[in-house]
């Protein structure tokens, strides 16, 4: 997945930390991409819905896709990602403008 995103010539940070929890991918400092597995339900799903809302309130575009979509329908996922990045950059969102108020909320994962 990371290689596919980087082939699109996007700046991608895998496992970026947002509000103390890792997000699958931070793309172009303005979009968060989450990839969910088949068992993504219940309390975990509720927690993720809450975090999606908080990310949106902080000015980030959030996209959530399934593992199946990534591997069975990559062209559609790619189209969605590229459209979301373009819209985020055009909207002047906090993260898309490079405004530190929004971008400071997300940081790369600690070095191993």
HUSULVEN-V845203 format. One record per residue. RES is the residue in one small letter. SS is DSSP state (@ for helix, = for strand, . for the rest). OMEGA is omega in whole degrees, -180 to 180 (999 if undefined). BURIAL is 1 if it has 16 or more other C-alpha atoms within 10 Angstrom, else 0. Layout:
# HUSULVEN-V845203
res=<RES/RES>
ss=<SS/SS>
omega=<OMEGA/OMEGA>
burial=<BURIAL/BURIAL>
This chain:
# HUSULVEN-V845203
res=<x/x/x/x/x/x/x/x/x/x/x/x/x/x/x/x/x/x/x/x/x/x/x/x/x/x/x/x/x/x/x/x/x/x/x/x/x/x/x/x/x/x/x/x/x/x/x/x/x/x/x/x/x/x/x/x/x/x/x/x/x/x/x/x/x/x/x/x/x/x/x/x/x/x/x/x/x/x/x/x/x/x/x/x/x/x/x/x/x/x/x/x/x/x/x/x/x/x/x/x/x/x/x/x/x/x/x/x/x/x/x/x>
ss=<./@/@/@/@/@/@/././././=/=/=/=/=/=/=/././=/=/=/=/=/=/=/./././=/=/=/=/=/=/./././././@/@/@/@/@/@/@/@/@/@/@/@/@/@/@/@/./././=/=/=/=/=/=/@/@/@/@/@/@/./@/@/@/@/@/@/@/@/@/@/@/@/@/@/@/@/@/@/././././././././@/@/@/@/././=/=/././././.>
omega=<180/179/179/180/-179/175/177/-180/177/173/-175/174/177/177/176/-178/178/-179/176/-179/-178/172/-174/-178/168/-175/177/178/-178/-176/177/178/177/178/-176/176/-176/-176/-177/-176/171/-177/179/180/178/179/180/177/179/-180/176/180/180/177/179/179/178/174/180/172/178/178/179/178/179/175/-180/179/-179/-174/-180/-177/-178/-179/179/177/179/179/-180/-180/-177/178/180/179/180/-180/179/-179/179/-175/-177/178/-179/-177/-177/179/-176/179/-176/-179/179/-174/-178/-178/-178/178/177/177/178/179/-178/999>
burial=<0/0/0/0/1/0/0/0/0/0/0/1/1/1/1/1/1/1/0/0/0/1/1/1/1/1/1/1/1/1/1/1/1/1/1/1/0/0/0/0/0/0/0/0/0/0/0/0/0/0/1/1/0/0/1/0/0/1/1/1/1/1/1/0/0/0/0/0/0/1/0/0/0/0/0/0/1/0/0/0/1/1/0/1/1/0/1/1/1/0/0/0/1/1/1/1/1/1/0/0/0/1/1/0/0/1/1/0/0/0/0/0>
